[in-house]
Amino acid sequence: MISMNKVSKHFGTFQVLTDCTTQVHKGEVIVVCGPSGSGKSTLIKCVNGLEPFQSGEIIVNGVSVGDPKTNLSKLRSTVGMVFQNFELFPHMKIIDNLCIAQVKVLGRSLEQAREKGSKLLERVGLREQAEKYPGQLSGGQQQRVAIARALAMDPICMLFDEPTSALDPEMVNEVLDVMTELAQEGMTMMCVTHEMGFARRVASRVIFMDQGRIVEDDSKEAFFRNPRSERAQQFLAKILHH
């Protein structure tokens, strides 16, 4: 589904990613973790072309992301993306947030889009909030709306960029529960997150990054039981200790 081969990226003289290589197969849930500034968010933003990269290759469902001829807008319409800060349109009602891309990008009628949007809001437990505005919802509710909005495009895979880091602790689980359901239904996912409980529960593999490199890429069992690198051991000792 997603293939990365020796992907490197730099901002000026600063190397953000160095020779990152990994594969994500259909139905896999990949958790990307590591210390702040290790390149995790940049890596998944490269997957759908939100961040350009200077060398290497990324193929998503047979489409080369770095090829100048690739229609990135079309590619992004098939790759769901959920950001740290929801990115909902504040002046539009919740149901309209779910409809706009369906109508403008996929060419669905407003009636079709509203029907799809309503079903997805019900799926994330928010159907009764359809006519409200984002500012009237809690952070956890807004993030669940953002997930529903991404799903409305019928994506082939989903990318999550620290989807719970802007939330109050008591709202984290309501978002992780929706993500867990998606994983159990077989959605292909790449998640940048520090939620190690979620990783232990649903990840197929864990990618650990440090200083722009993929240091470990292993099954969750192997990663949590016996991380090979000293840096990953230190990271886990700190994060699991608390």
N, C-alpha and C positions, 0 to 999 in steps of 0.2 A: 504493500500500500504506500509506504514512504521509504525511500532509499536515500541515504546520505553517504557520499563518498569524498573523503578528504576536504571537507568544507572549511574554508578559512575566511575570516573577515577582520578588517581593521578600520578603526577610526583614526585617520591620519597615521601617526607612527605607533598608535596603541593597538596591539593585537588583541582582539576580543575573542575570536575563535581560531583554533589551530588544528588543522587536519582532523576534523570531527567526522567519524564514520560510524553509521549504525543503520539497522533495518527495522521497520515496524510492519509486522504482518497483519493481515485482516483479522479483526477481533481482538488484537492485543491491546493491553493497557500498559503504557510505559510511563513510569513516574521518573521525572528528571529532578534531581536534588543536588545540593551542594551549597557551599558558603555564598554569601552575598558577593556579587561582582564576578562570579565564576563563569558567566556567559549563558546561563540557563534560559532566560527570557529571550535573549538574542537568538539562540539556537532555534527555538520554536517559531519565532517571528520570521526566520529565514524560510521555514517550511512553506509558508504561503506568500512569500515575496514581500512581506511588510518591511523586512530589512534586506537590502541587497547584500550579496556576498561577493568577494573578489576572486576566489578560486574554489575548485571542487565542483561537485554536481549534486543536485537534489532532484529526485524524480518522485512525483506524487501521482499515483494511479496512471503511470505511463507518460505523464507530462513533465517535461524538464522546466523547473522553476526559473533557472538562470538563463534560459534561451531567450534572446531579445524578441523573438517572434511569438513567444507564448503570451496569450491573453490573460494577464494576471487577474483582471476583474472576474473573468469567467472561472478561473481556477479557484479564486477565493469564495465564489458562490457555492462551491462544492466542499469547502473545508471550513467547518464551523470554528469560530474563535470566540473565546470568553476571556475578557480582560480582568485585571485587578479591580478596576473602578467602574464596572458595569457598562459605561458608555451608552446609556439609554438617552433618547431625545427627551429633554425635560419638558418641552412644550407640547408633547404629544401624549395622548392617553396610552395606557399599557397595550390595549389591543391594537392601536394604530402603530405602535413601535414594532409589533410583530407582523404587521401587514405590509409596511412600506416596501421592504426589499422583495417580498414575495411578488408584489404587483410590478415594481419597476425593473427587477432583475429577471425574475422567472416568468413574468407575463401572465400571472394568474389574475382572475377577476377579483374584485374587492370581496365579493361574496365568498368565493373559494378561499381567499386569504383569511377572512374573518373566521370561517368554519375551522380551518386548520389551526389558526391562532387560538381559538377557544378550546379546542381539544388539547393543545399543548399546555395552555394555562391550567387546565384541569389536571393534566398529568403531573405538573409541578406544584399542585395544590393551591392555585391562585385564581381560579376562574372568577371568583366573586370580586376580584380586584380589577377586572378588565377595563372598567370605565374610569378608573382613578389615574392620576398622574404619578410619575416616578417619585417625586418629592413627598408624596403621601404614603409611601411604602418604606419599610425598614430596609437596611442594607442587605440583609439576607433574602428578603423578598425580591429586591431589585436584581440581585444576582441570579435568583431562580428565573426571573423574567428574561434576563440576558441569555440564560441557557435555553429557555424555550424559544427565544428569537433565533438563536443559532440553529436549533433543530427544525424550525419552520422552513429552512432552505433545503431540507432532506440531504444533509451533508454525508459524504462518504467516510469522513473522520472528523474528530473534534480535537481542538487544541485548547488547553486551559493554561493561562499565565497567572499563576498565584491567585486563583479565584477566591480564596478565603482570607487573604492577608489584610484586606481593608475592613474586615468585619469584626464586630464585637464577638468575643469568645462564644457567647450563648447562641449566636446565629450561625456559627461555623457548621454545626452538624446538619442543619436543614439543607444546606447547599451540598455537603458531602453525601448526604442520603440520596439526593437526586443523581449525583455523579456515580454513586455506587450502583443505583438501578440501571443507569445507562450501560455501565460496564458489564453488568450481569446479563443485559439484553444483547451483548455482543458488539457494541459500538467500539470502533477503533479509536483509541484515545492516546494523546500525549499530554501529560499534566506536569507542569512545573509547580511543585508544592513542597512545603515543609511538614505537611500532615503525614507523619510516618505511620500513624494508625491506619489511615486510608491506604497508604502504600502496602502495608502488610495485609490488608484485607482484600484488595482487588488488583494489585499490580501483577502483570505477567513478568515484567522485568523492571529493574531499577537501573537508571543511568546516573552515575555520580560524576559531577564535573568539578574541576578546580582549575583556576587560572586559564579558562578558555579551552581546556582540553577534556575529552571524555576519559576519565581515569578508570572507571569501572562500568561495565555493561553486563549485568548478570541477572540470574533469576532472583526473585525477592528472597527466596529461602537462603540462597548462598550469600546474598548481600548482607542480610541481617545476621546470619549465623556466623559468617567468617569473612568480613570484607578484606580484600587482599592488600589494599594500600594503607599506609600509615595515616594518610590524610583522611580517608574515609572512616577509619577507626576512631580518629579524634572527633570527627564530625558527629558520628553516631553516639559516641560517649557523651558528648555535650547535649545533643538534642534529645536523646532517650533518657538521660539522667533527670531531666526536668519534666 
